[in-house]
Amino acid sequence: MNKVVLFLLAIVASFTVEAQINTPAPSPSSKLIQTVGLTEVTIDYSRPSMRGRKVYGNLVPFDKLWRTGANAYTKVTFDTQVTIADSAVEAGTYSIFTKPGASSWEVFFYTDIDGGGTPKVWEEEKVVAQLNVPVYKMDMPVETFTITIDDVTSNGANIGIIWENTYVAVPFSVPTDATVMQNIDKALNGPIAGDYYAAAVYYSSEGKDIQKAKQWMDKAMSMTEKPAFWQLRQQSLILAKAGDKKGAIEAAKKSLAGAKEAGNDDYVKMNTDSLKEWGAK
């Protein structure tokens, strides 16, 4: 009996040792990050190699849905809205599926991002963009599957898919011009209420020029149609620091009323305590 137990323990120990050995993945994962205009694009995918095999029309059949890589779905993330084939694609993460052909590929951007292989059930409503792109033949074969972001401009780029002697380019555009024009308009029109408010609070909290903080807070409040109770609270503190007790009490009373209406007990207590401290009646 003891010999049997020892034999079993030896087998278990051998498996434990084997499980601790690290070996390279046949299709290693890769992550590509590229800024296009003002948009950050991230692609996560796995990279199989040819290893003497014919790829397209064999390992990857023609006209059949492919995960565009190996292992888990290949995913692309855009941190702003982009345009693909005249379709507006919201900021977010999407999987990329393709149907390779001899002369052109179909490319699909799909909302499901978790899984491996291809979806068991393909749902058309989950396709956010779809397009056909031509195949370009290359003289030099590429051993390992590669995704690139090529032909980068301020307003767009191509997602390049390269393997064997095939290259396809999937174009997308980014809203750089619209974003820049909005920023220009905002800057030329001067600071908004939130800018004045943030500057005032910072000056007050850091012990800087309190009269400047009061000036900015007055400007912020004049530009705000209905100041929130938490904004009025900051205004009251700045007014008190600036020596305007009457104005501080008036702002604190408004903040107190707003806090009671919102059911915010913390601000009710803070305003009540301040009003008592400032001698409000």
C-alpha positions as a printed NumPy array, in Angstrom:
array([[  0.   ,   0.   ,   0.   ],
       [  2.821,   2.454,   0.884],
       [  4.515,   1.816,  -2.471],
       [  1.284,   2.585,  -4.329],
       [  0.844,   5.835,  -2.408],
       [  4.447,   6.859,  -3.068],
       [  4.04 ,   6.068,  -6.766],
       [  0.895,   8.223,  -7.003],
       [  2.591,  11.065,  -5.149],
       [  5.506,  10.891,  -7.582],
       [  3.108,  11.195, -10.547],
       [  1.357,  14.194,  -8.983],
       [  4.703,  15.836,  -8.265],
       [  5.837,  15.331, -11.862],
       [  2.687,  17.052, -13.19 ],
       [  3.191,  19.904, -10.714],
       [  6.728,  20.451, -11.969],
       [  5.555,  20.388, -15.602],
       [  2.805,  22.942, -14.87 ],
       [  5.444,  25.381, -13.613],
       [  7.388,  25.406, -16.896],
       [  6.81 ,  28.477, -19.057],
       [  6.856,  27.988, -22.808],
       [  6.312,  30.515, -25.601],
       [  2.802,  30.845, -27.02 ],
       [  2.41 ,  29.577, -30.599],
       [  0.485,  32.772, -31.427],
       [  1.796,  35.47 , -29.057],
       [ -0.425,  38.396, -28.129],
       [  0.338,  41.917, -29.27 ],
       [ -0.937,  45.408, -28.478],
       [ -0.682,  48.355, -30.841],
       [ -1.39 ,  51.947, -29.74 ],
       [ -1.43 ,  54.799, -32.223],
       [ -2.673,  58.373, -32.004],
       [ -4.487,  59.465, -35.151],
       [ -5.216,  63.179, -35.068],
       [ -6.65 ,  63.571, -31.553],
       [ -7.962,  59.984, -31.35 ],
       [ -6.14 ,  57.157, -29.597],
       [ -6.53 ,  53.812, -31.377],
       [ -5.609,  50.55 , -29.63 ],
       [ -5.565,  47.118, -31.283],
       [ -5.237,  43.886, -29.257],
       [ -4.639,  40.685, -31.227],
       [ -2.701,  37.431, -31.415],
       [ -0.078,  36.673, -34.081],
       [  0.006,  33.216, -35.707],
       [  2.869,  32.288, -38.063],
       [  2.877,  30.428, -41.381],
       [  5.349,  27.699, -40.339],
       [  5.536,  26.357, -43.873],
       [  1.764,  26.362, -44.387],
       [ -0.184,  28.046, -47.186],
       [ -2.398,  30.618, -45.489],
       [ -5.128,  32.148, -47.663],
       [ -7.341,  29.673, -49.437],
       [ -6.056,  26.894, -47.156],
       [ -5.302,  27.595, -43.47 ],
       [ -7.663,  30.58 , -43.757],
       [-10.376,  29.568, -46.242],
       [-11.673,  32.059, -48.761],
       [-15.163,  33.528, -48.286],
       [-15.51 ,  32.218, -44.737],
       [-15.767,  34.34 , -41.577],
       [-12.394,  34.623, -39.817],
       [-11.464,  36.054, -36.422],
       [ -8.6  ,  37.949, -38.104],
       [ -5.79 ,  36.521, -36.046],
       [ -5.65 ,  33.747, -33.458],
       [ -6.948,  32.913, -29.992],
       [ -9.365,  35.562, -28.619],
       [-11.211,  38.009, -30.854],
       [ -9.07 ,  40.731, -32.383],
       [-10.23 ,  44.003, -30.799],
       [ -9.911,  47.659, -31.726],
       [-10.631,  50.533, -29.346],
       [-11.331,  54.134, -30.395],
       [-11.44 ,  56.809, -27.691],
       [-13.537,  59.142, -29.859],
       [-16.227,  58.6  , -32.438],
       [-14.805,  57.558, -35.821],
       [-16.254,  57.029, -39.285],
       [-15.906,  53.719, -41.131],
       [-17.492,  53.267, -44.566],
       [-19.799,  56.244, -43.979],
       [-20.964,  54.722, -40.671],
       [-20.516,  56.711, -37.459],
       [-18.899,  54.357, -34.936],
       [-19.132,  55.545, -31.331],
       [-16.11 ,  55.586, -29.044],
       [-15.59 ,  52.101, -27.583],
       [-14.158,  48.656, -28.242],
       [-15.139,  46.421, -31.155],
       [-14.037,  43.063, -32.528],
       [-12.818,  42.821, -36.128],
       [-13.997,  39.927, -38.29 ],
       [-13.184,  39.406, -41.938],
       [-14.111,  37.236, -44.907],
       [-10.901,  36.992, -46.937],
       [-11.245,  36.551, -50.687],
       [ -8.77 ,  36.15 , -53.528],
       [ -9.193,  39.741, -54.755],
       [-11.104,  41.509, -51.947],
       [-12.072,  41.119, -48.287],
       [-15.224,  41.869, -46.378],
       [-14.477,  43.546, -43.035],
       [-16.893,  43.748, -40.101],
       [-16.714,  45.769, -36.874],
       [-18.794,  43.904, -34.27 ],
       [-20.002,  44.865, -30.801],
       [-19.332,  41.485, -29.099],
       [-15.73 ,  41.546, -27.895],
       [-15.413,  38.47 , -25.65 ],
       [-14.735,  35.041, -27.097],
       [-12.49 ,  33.045, -29.36 ],
       [-12.872,  31.781, -32.898],
       [-16.001,  33.254, -34.471],
       [-19.457,  33.843, -32.918],
       [-21.652,  30.746, -32.819],
       [-24.563,  32.91 , -33.924],
       [-23.845,  35.907, -36.129],
       [-26.171,  38.827, -35.357],
       [-26.353,  41.475, -38.065],
       [-27.625,  44.106, -35.627],
       [-24.268,  43.915, -33.821],
       [-22.371,  45.02 , -36.937],
       [-21.601,  48.729, -36.511],
       [-19.684,  49.066, -39.788],
       [-18.999,  46.89 , -42.82 ],
       [-16.91 ,  47.427, -45.938],
       [-15.122,  45.704, -48.819],
       [-11.43 ,  46.365, -49.347],
       [ -9.128,  45.258, -52.18 ],
       [ -6.269,  42.788, -51.797],
       [ -2.737,  43.971, -52.55 ],
       [ -0.131,  41.317, -53.344],
       [  3.361,  41.682, -51.912],
       [  6.593,  40.343, -53.38 ],
       [  8.109,  39.611, -49.975],
       [  6.226,  37.062, -47.829],
       [  5.528,  37.946, -44.193],
       [  5.883,  34.96 , -41.837],
       [  3.895,  36.269, -38.866],
       [  0.399,  37.783, -38.97 ],
       [  0.7  ,  41.523, -38.467],
       [ -1.71 ,  44.424, -37.946],
       [ -0.48 ,  47.956, -38.477],
       [ -1.904,  51.473, -38.551],
       [ -0.682,  53.035, -41.768],
       [ -0.943,  56.237, -43.806],
       [ -1.63 ,  58.274, -40.677],
       [ -2.899,  61.822, -41.212],
       [ -4.612,  64.299, -38.92 ],
       [ -7.979,  63.097, -40.153],
       [ -7.641,  59.338, -40.552],
       [ -5.556,  56.241, -41.208],
       [ -5.688,  52.659, -42.469],
       [ -5.763,  49.522, -40.353],
       [ -3.319,  47.343, -42.269],
       [ -3.64 ,  43.54 , -42.19 ],
       [ -0.521,  41.743, -43.418],
       [  0.262,  38.028, -43.732],
       [  1.836,  35.683, -46.257],
       [  1.99 ,  37.815, -49.427],
       [ -1.291,  39.703, -48.822],
       [ -1.972,  43.226, -47.591],
       [ -5.385,  44.822, -47.071],
       [ -6.045,  48.355, -45.807],
       [ -9.175,  49.219, -43.798],
       [ -9.665,  53.016, -43.82 ],
       [-11.251,  55.049, -41.036],
       [-11.528,  58.751, -40.379],
       [-11.43 ,  60.706, -37.11 ],
       [-13.176,  63.995, -36.167],
       [ -9.993,  66.001, -35.675],
       [-11.078,  69.064, -37.612],
       [-14.449,  69.321, -35.881],
       [-12.814,  68.944, -32.459],
       [-10.134,  71.533, -33.17 ],
       [-12.701,  74.014, -34.515],
       [-14.776,  73.574, -31.343],
       [-11.681,  74.191, -29.228],
       [-10.797,  77.275, -31.252],
       [-14.311,  78.677, -30.911],
       [-14.271,  77.99 , -27.179],
       [-10.879,  79.611, -26.679],
       [-11.697,  82.685, -28.782],
       [-15.014,  83.158, -27.014],
       [-13.174,  83.339, -23.701],
       [-13.482,  81.303, -20.48 ],
       [-16.797,  79.693, -19.59 ],
       [-18.451,  79.667, -16.148],
       [-16.766,  76.402, -15.19 ],
       [-13.324,  77.845, -15.934],
       [-13.91 ,  80.848, -13.664],
       [-15.386,  78.593, -10.953],
       [-12.468,  76.119, -11.034],
       [ -9.913,  78.937, -10.923],
       [-11.674,  80.602,  -7.989],
       [-11.885,  77.397,  -5.949],
       [ -8.221,  76.617,  -6.643],
       [ -7.068,  80.087,  -5.581],
       [ -9.123,  79.839,  -2.397],
       [ -8.022,  76.325,  -1.446],
       [ -4.328,  77.115,  -2.116],
       [ -4.337,  80.372,  -0.16 ],
       [ -3.668,  82.572,  -3.17 ],
       [ -5.097,  86.027,  -3.913],
       [ -8.579,  85.822,  -2.332],
       [ -9.783,  89.019,  -3.99 ],
       [ -8.951,  87.511,  -7.382],
       [-10.775,  84.323,  -6.332],
       [-13.82 ,  86.417,  -5.352],
       [-13.735,  88.213,  -8.696],
       [-13.652,  84.959, -10.605],
       [-16.389,  83.383,  -8.471],
       [-18.629,  86.432,  -9.001],
       [-18.052,  86.05 , -12.746],
       [-18.854,  82.316, -12.63 ],
       [-22.085,  82.888, -10.7  ],
       [-23.185,  85.66 , -13.073],
       [-22.755,  83.259, -16.004],
       [-24.646,  80.408, -14.305],
       [-28.43 ,  80.469, -14.678],
       [-29.139,  78.428, -11.56 ],
       [-26.087,  77.787,  -9.37 ],
       [-26.072,  74.428,  -7.558],
       [-25.97 ,  74.283,  -3.765],
       [-22.381,  73.014,  -3.821],
       [-21.332,  75.952,  -6.014],
       [-23.039,  78.398,  -3.656],
       [-21.23 ,  76.752,  -0.76 ],
       [-17.855,  77.494,  -2.352],
       [-18.985,  81.036,  -3.112],
       [-19.927,  81.599,   0.527],
       [-16.518,  80.366,   1.731],
       [-14.67 ,  82.651,  -0.679],
       [-16.812,  85.646,   0.293],
       [-16.141,  84.96 ,   3.979],
       [-12.38 ,  84.739,   3.359],
       [-12.555,  87.994,   1.407],
       [-14.199,  89.733,   4.379],
       [-17.693,  89.998,   2.906],
       [-19.672,  88.389,   5.752],
       [-22.995,  89.717,   4.494],
       [-22.452,  88.218,   1.046],
       [-21.184,  84.967,   2.579],
       [-24.32 ,  84.628,   4.727],
       [-26.59 ,  85.311,   1.746],
       [-24.819,  82.675,  -0.378],
       [-24.795,  80.153,   2.49 ],
       [-28.54 ,  80.561,   3.01 ],
       [-29.141,  79.845,  -0.673],
       [-26.829,  76.84 ,  -0.47 ],
       [-28.64 ,  75.604,   2.631],
       [-32.014,  75.834,   0.907],
       [-30.7  ,  73.959,  -2.119],
       [-29.083,  71.277,   0.04 ],
       [-32.324,  70.725,   1.949],
       [-34.228,  70.41 ,  -1.329],
       [-31.654,  67.902,  -2.611],
       [-31.673,  65.972,   0.659],
       [-27.924,  66.403,   1.144],
       [-27.426,  66.282,   4.907],
       [-23.689,  66.941,   4.707],
       [-24.17 ,  70.296,   3.024],
       [-27.077,  71.137,   5.327],
       [-24.777,  70.686,   8.33 ],
       [-21.823,  72.543,   6.761],
       [-23.975,  75.542,   5.851],
       [-25.741,  75.53 ,   9.209],
       [-22.398,  75.507,  11.029],
       [-21.004,  78.315,   8.857],
       [-24.091,  80.49 ,   9.31 ],
       [-23.781,  80.071,  13.053],
       [-20.073,  80.92 ,  12.923],
       [-20.741,  84.054,  10.844],
       [-23.482,  85.25 ,  13.208],
       [-26.386,  84.879,  10.82 ],
       [-29.861,  85.611,  12.115]])
